Amino acid sequence: MLKNEMRPYLTQEKIQKAIHELAQEVKKDISEEIIFVCPLKGSFIFASDFIREFEAHWPVKVDFIRVQTIDNTQQIIKDIELNIFNKTVIILEEIIDAGRKLSFIKQRLLLQNPKAVKIACLIDKPSRRELPITPDYSAFTIDDRFVVGYGMDSDGIGRNYPSLYNFVQ
């Protein structure tokens, strides 16, 4: 079991509290319909918990995008289906590491002329950044460590862990 090789890093309770606070910040800043875009696969748990924070605030829409790196080139495997022209879009990313995939997604969305494209992330790892991309909203900033759980995996294992773990060094 992967968890046996790891130690707890962020508890489920701490993550949920941070998501609630992050959503409050977004609600304070944006008072119109939002289209949330969830990059698959890792962001689906964060996106699910985050958008539920908007239950009684105002209507939201959700769409999904999947990007893969093939031969050092970002390719869209599944594109969004919603019309985002003149809409406020927030990309919900579970972790921002190098920033290549997220930069590609943001540029792709900007081609559709939305009103704004913002980024909300659970985990920001600026020490790993290869491209100059910064989240508009971030729950946690961490150093360069590999984390698993809460949607993030190691070779497909660990996405279902409710807390975040990192390898014991």
C-alpha positions in Angstrom: 0.0 0.0 0.0 1.5 3.4 -1.1 0.4 5.1 2.2 2.8 2.8 4.1 5.7 4.5 2.4 4.5 8.0 3.1 3.7 10.3 6.0 0.7 12.6 6.4 1.2 16.1 5.1 -2.1 17.8 5.0 -5.2 16.4 6.7 -8.6 16.2 5.1 -9.9 18.7 7.7 -7.2 21.2 6.9 -7.8 20.8 3.1 -11.6 21.4 3.5 -11.1 24.5 5.7 -8.7 25.9 3.1 -11.1 25.2 0.2 -13.9 27.0 2.1 -11.7 30.0 2.7 -10.6 30.0 -0.9 -14.2 29.9 -2.1 -15.1 32.8 0.2 -12.3 34.9 -1.4 -13.6 34.1 -4.9 -17.2 35.0 -3.9 -15.9 38.3 -2.5 -14.1 39.1 -5.8 -16.6 37.8 -8.4 -20.3 38.5 -8.3 -21.4 37.0 -11.6 -21.8 33.6 -13.2 -18.6 31.6 -13.3 -17.6 28.8 -15.6 -15.3 26.5 -13.7 -12.9 24.4 -15.9 -11.5 21.3 -14.4 -8.3 19.8 -15.9 -8.6 16.0 -15.8 -7.6 13.8 -14.1 -6.1 15.1 -10.9 -8.3 18.2 -10.3 -11.7 16.4 -10.1 -11.8 16.0 -6.3 -10.7 19.6 -5.7 -13.1 20.9 -8.3 -16.0 18.9 -6.8 -15.4 20.2 -3.3 -14.8 23.7 -4.4 -17.9 24.2 -6.6 -20.1 22.9 -3.8 -19.1 25.9 -1.9 -21.1 28.0 -4.4 -24.4 26.2 -3.8 -26.5 29.1 -2.7 -24.3 32.0 -4.1 -25.2 32.1 -7.8 -25.4 29.8 -10.8 -22.1 28.1 -11.9 -21.3 25.9 -14.8 -18.6 23.3 -14.9 -16.7 21.9 -17.8 -13.7 19.6 -18.2 -10.5 19.6 -20.3 -7.9 16.9 -20.6 -4.4 17.7 -21.9 -1.6 15.2 -22.4 2.1 15.8 -23.2 3.1 13.7 -26.2 6.7 14.1 -27.5 7.1 17.3 -25.4 4.0 18.9 -27.0 0.7 19.6 -25.1 -2.2 18.0 -26.9 -5.9 18.3 -26.0 -7.5 14.9 -25.5 -10.8 16.3 -24.3 -11.8 19.9 -24.9 -14.4 22.0 -23.1 -17.9 22.1 -24.5 -19.3 25.2 -23.0 -19.3 28.6 -24.8 -17.0 30.8 -22.7 -17.2 33.9 -24.9 -17.5 37.0 -22.6 -17.7 34.8 -19.5 -15.6 34.7 -16.3 -13.7 31.4 -16.3 -11.8 29.9 -13.4 -9.5 27.0 -14.0 -9.5 24.7 -10.9 -6.1 23.1 -10.7 -5.1 20.7 -7.9 -1.4 21.5 -8.1 0.7 24.0 -10.1 4.1 22.6 -10.6 6.2 23.4 -13.7 3.2 25.3 -15.2 3.4 23.9 -18.7 0.0 22.2 -18.8 -1.7 25.1 -17.0 -0.2 27.7 -19.3 -1.3 25.8 -22.3 -4.8 25.5 -21.0 -5.1 29.2 -20.1 -3.8 30.2 -23.6 -6.2 27.8 -25.2 -9.2 29.3 -23.3 -8.1 32.9 -24.0 -8.5 32.1 -27.7 -12.3 31.9 -27.1 -12.4 35.5 -25.8 -13.7 35.0 -22.3 -14.3 38.1 -20.1 -11.5 36.8 -17.8 -9.6 33.6 -17.1 -8.4 33.1 -13.5 -6.7 30.2 -11.8 -7.6 28.7 -8.4 -5.4 26.0 -7.1 -5.2 23.8 -4.0 -1.4 23.5 -4.1 1.1 26.0 -5.5 4.7 24.8 -5.9 6.5 28.0 -7.2 10.0 26.5 -6.7 9.2 24.1 -9.6 7.9 26.7 -12.0 9.3 26.6 -15.6 6.9 29.1 -17.1 5.8 32.4 -15.5 2.2 31.5 -14.4 0.8 32.5 -11.0 -2.5 31.5 -9.5 -5.1 34.1 -8.7 -6.2 32.1 -5.7 -4.2 29.5 -3.9 -5.0 27.4 -0.8 -1.4 26.2 0.0 2.1 27.0 -1.1 4.5 24.2 -0.5 8.2 23.6 -1.1 9.5 21.0 -3.7 8.0 17.8 -2.4 6.0 15.0 -4.1 2.5 14.7 -2.7 -0.1 12.0 -3.2 -3.8 12.0 -2.3 -6.9 14.2 -2.8 -6.9 13.6 -6.5 -3.1 13.5 -6.9 -1.5 10.1 -7.7 1.6 8.1 -8.1 1.3 5.9 -11.1 -2.5 5.9 -10.7 -2.5 5.1 -7.0 -3.6 7.4 -4.2 -6.1 9.7 -5.9 -8.7 8.4 -3.4 -6.8 9.2 -0.3 -8.8 12.0 1.5 -5.6 13.6 2.9 -2.3 14.5 1.3 0.8 12.4 1.9 4.4 12.8 1.0 7.3 10.2 0.8 9.4 9.7 3.9 12.9 10.8 3.2 
